Amino acid sequence: MRACVMLDAADNVAVTLRQLAKGTLVEVQVPVSGDVPASTHPVLRIKLRDDLPFGHKFSLTDIKKGEPVIKYGCAIGCATEDIPEGAHVHTHNLESVRGRGR
Amino acid sequence: MTELTGYVRPDGNTGFRNYVLIIPSIVCANRTVQMAASMCPGAIPLFHPFGCGQLGKDAEQTFSTLQGAGKNPNVYACVVVGLGCEQVAAEEVAALIARSGKQVKTVIIQKEGGVLNAAQAAARHAAQFIQEASRVKRVPVDFDSFVVGLECGGSDATSGIASNPVVGYAVDTLILRGATVILSESAEIIGAEHLLAERAVSKEVASLIYKCVAKVQEQARQMGADLRGSQPSPGNMAGGVTTIEEKSLGCVKKAGNAPIRGVLEYSEAPDGPGLYMMDTPGQDVESMTGMAAAGANLIVFTTGRGTPTGCAMAPVLKVCANPETCRLMRDHIDFDATGVILGSESIAQVGDRLLSHIVAVAGGRLTASEIFGQWDFAINRIGPTV
């Protein structure tokens, strides 16, 4: 079973498919469009800086404060602080830019 | 995929169930409806707190939802119960439902001489309808008889990765075969509206999609509130969904890839096959009620955290791809899509299995929401009580 999934080649986060401990070295398969054998997909190797629950996100690269966080190939909000590669990305460092009432 | 069977109604629409509803036109009739349903357990009672003290478009929306509920082709016949002095008159609701050609009886509490007599009269009508409904035979029907509503509730990270793409795969096939499919929940397209607008059949439809989103954001602004307090919900966040954009990008995957033919108002019936978006709130029961009042005869509902909700007018098929939820909340999950997460099945493989399951449910296989009697019903309110 895969440890995580990267949903679009443009993404700067991946999603865990099981609970992963801090320090784990994970291999992230970069999705490739078209009928390409899985063995030829590029792979990123990321060392996790945080414990990650199932279904949560971690960064695939350094993301600067104010930069968009990309998942599904689209912006899902902005980093509220500098996020180093391999860090848990969630409500503590990622904020929506939509639906603000005030 | 096996053959699709259903009940063809006098207006030409197809039902996949033979529900008999007892509908209050006004909050004051709720207790009578409850008593009638307890005397006649085969009937489905609706409850709502509205029907008086409503203004303009809000009163119209309550009216159109009640008559749409009765008209839903899954409903064989219905009994409408009124008090006698209410704004949303039972006779008017019943007259509109009767235009579909199905049988409707009206019971007015003030004419019957109180709740006891009215409940007994309503139960007696319902009993007769249930007996008649049991004699109606299923016949083979085409996919163009399908009006499938899409809903998600209690989403988590698995919704956008697995269960919604699986539903999207099934939806693409249903549409190719001539079905009508409705995507709902305007708040849950915020951040993904551009992807839907690109698929609109015209500039007008694209601008209506943007309008739905602008409306939700304006409503939050008028309340001086921040949507982020409610979207994503605390449960969504615990499940790994951080922002509304992320939730929406996952949500819209259940609408597959077909062109979007139109944007419907709450409880407005689509006027032909294809994919539509309906402007409904993100609250699941109000959203499903709006789609079922527009004629949806089956609802496919994806969940990550698990939820028991159902719909009084349609079977609700729950799809889940979270292995822990499929274990813990198994009583409420109809379809297991965990293969995508576990890596044992592809989205297409699970999607094909889901299509067979949808056809089976249409053909009479019960869903958990039906077995547990989750006859949920909630009208979306858009005005103040006066």
Interface residues (C-beta under 8 A of the other chain):
Chain A: M1 R2 V5 L7 V15 T16 L17 P53 F54 G55 H56 K57 K71 Y72 C74 A75 I76 G77 V89 H90 T91 L94 E95 S96 V97 R98 G99 R100 G101 R102
Chain B: D156 A157 T158 G160 I161 A187 I190 G191 A192 L195 V216 Q217 A220 R221 M223 G224 A225 D226 L227 R228 Q231 M237 G239 G240 T242 T243 I244 E245 E246 L249 G250 G304 N322 E324 I341 L342 G343
